[in-house]
Amino acid sequence: MDGAGSGRPARRQPVRQTLSPRHFESKKEAALAKAEHVPQAPEAQNFSQRDFRAAMGQFASGVVVISTGRDAEIHAMTANAFMSGSLAPVLVLVSVAKTARMHGRIVSTRQYGVSVLSQSQQWVSNHFAGKAVPDRVPAFDQLADIPVVHGAMVRLAADLAHEYDCGDHTLFVGEVRALELHHDHQKPLLYYGGSYRNLAPPDWSVESVPEILWQDQGFSY
């Protein structure tokens, strides 16, 4: 006797969905793709942070003071993590630790100045590295309304264009809107191997420098 004559609803037969082989292939491919994107544990480093700092110290560099502020409130720090970024547009960048007070200052003001120090300004470098010299206070000038160190060899003012996360630091890319050169009869303050260094007279000419080094910086001779 069927359900229609008994007054009871007919029992539904289970619906079986037929899946194509391609359906299973798609699920398998998706699972494989997901597995491929699972972050892998980094390989153990064969060096310590101390080793890394020592290695980076073998790269000789100049010394700059990064500065920012508005009105009479000026903040500055010594650094050597500075480089040019682009010629068109004219960009520079500085690397600042996220724990440094300067980090928050740049984020707030959206601008910064860079002053390239000379050999005679080693005390200025020490001052903004937390080793102030008694009875000596560095002076600042305004360049495009941005503070820069008085008497520095090169002074530039930049508006913050981009900021990029870089581990425990942030890379602040600035678009330069003002620049001054005062390098005549001055030698740059250098930093190498954890110590200040002086620039010795060269024993080679510009012509002996591999051309590729100049091309990489965009110079034309």
N, C-alpha and C positions, 0 to 999 in steps of 0.2 A: 504494500500500500504506500502510495507516495504522500508527501506532505500536504498536497493540495486537498486531499480528501480527509485528512485527519484533523484539520484545524490547527495544526502546528506549523510554524514556519519551516520552510525547507532548509536543510543544512547546507551552508555554503562550502563549496569545495575550495581548498587552498589554491591561490593563484601562484603559479610558478613562473618566475621571470627568466626568460632565456637570455643570457648575456653572451655577447659575441666574444671570440678570442681576443679581439682588439681591446675590449674593455679591460681584460686582465693585463694586457700588455701596457695599457695606459697607466693602470694603478702601479704596476711594477716599475715603470719608468719614473713615475712621480716619487715613489719610495726611494729609488736609486738617486734621483736628483736631490731629494731632501737629505739623504745620507751624505752626498758629496759636499753639501754646504754646512755640515756639522763642523764647528770650529775644532781644529786639531790642537792638542796641547803643544806649546812651543818646546823646541828642543832645549835641553839644558845648555846654558852658556858656559863657555870655557874661560870666562874672564869675570872679574868683579867690577863693581862701579868704580873702585879706585883705579883699576887697570884702564877702564874707559876714559876716566878723567886724565890720566897720565898720557894716554894715546892722543887725545884731543889737544893736550898741552904742547904736542910736537908740531902743531900747526901755528906758525907765527902769525900774529895779527896786530892791528892797531888797537888803540884804546879810545873809547868814546864815552861821553856822558849823555844819557837819555834824560830828557827833561820834559815836564809838562806842568800845567797849572794855569790858573786864571787870577787876574788882579795881582794881589801881593802874595798869594799862596803858591809857592813854587816847590815842586818835588823833583828830585833828580837821583840818578843812580849810575854807577860806573858799569860798563859792559864791554865785551868784545864780540858778542854774538850779533853782529851787524853786517849787512851786505846790501849791495845794489840788487834790484830785482828786474828792472825793465827800463828801456830807453824811451819807449813810446807806448803807453804813457810813462812818465818818469816815476818809478816806484823804488822804494827801499823797504827793508824789513828788519825788525829787531825781534829777538827771542827773549821773552820775559817769563820767569818762573811764576806759576799761579799763586805761590805763597808770598811773593814779593808785594809790598805795598804799591809799587809802581804799576803792577798789573791792574789793580782796581782804578788807579788814577787815569790810566790811558783809556780804559773802558768808559770812564765817566766823561772825560774831556773830549774824546774822539780826535785827539791830535797829539803830536809830540815833536820835540826838537832833538836833533843829533849834533853833538859837537865833537869833532875829531881833535884830540889833544896833542900838543907838542911835547918834546922832551922836557921843556921847562915847566910843564904843568903836571908833573908826576904827583905833586902834593894835592892837586885838584882831584886826580884819580883816587888817591888815598882818602880824601875827604868824603867822597860819595861812595866809597867802599866801606865806610864805617870806621876809618882811621883818621879822624880829623886832626889837623895840625893846630896847636894852640895859637890863638891870636891871628889866625889867617882864615878868612871866609871868602870863598869864591864869589865873584860878582856875575850878574846876569844882565844881558841885554834882551830887547824884544826884536824878534824877526817875524814879521807878519803876525804879530800878536801872540807869538809863541816864545817862551823863554829859551835862550841859548847862552852858553858859557862865554863870558867876555874873554877875548884874546885867543880863542881857539883857532886852529889852522883852517878848519872847514866848519861851517855852520849851515844847517838846513832846517827848514820847517816843513812839516808834513801833516796832512789831514788823514785820519784813519780811513783806509779804503776797504780793507778786508781783515778778518782775524780768523786764524785756523788753529784748531786744537792740535797740539804736538806733545802728547804724553803729559808730563808734569809741567810743561811750558805752553805758552801760546805764541804763535807767530803773528805779529802785528805788521801788516803791510800798509805803508803810508804813501800817499801820492804827494810828491814834493811840489810845493808852490812858491818856495823862496830858497835861495842858495847864496852863500857868500864864501869867497876864497880869501884867506889871509896867510898863505903858505910861504911867501917870499922870506928867505933867510931863516926859515924854521925847519926843524927836522921832526918827524913824527915820533911819538912815544910808542914803543913796541912792547909786546908781551909774548914771552916764549918760555915754555918749561916752568911755569909758575913764578917767573921773575920778569921785571922790566928789562928791556934791552935797548941799546942805542943802534942807530942805523950807521953802518960804516960806509965810507966812500966805495962806490962800485968799481970792480976791476974788469967790467965788461961794458959794452955799449948797448944801446937800445937795439941796434941792428942784429945783435947776437941772440936776442930773444926769439924763440920759435914763433913763427907767424901765427900759428894756430891759437896761441895764448891771447893774442890781440884780437883775433877774429871772434873768439868765444865771448869776449866782452863787448863786441860790437864796434870796436875802434876801426878806423880806416886810415891807412897810411900809404 
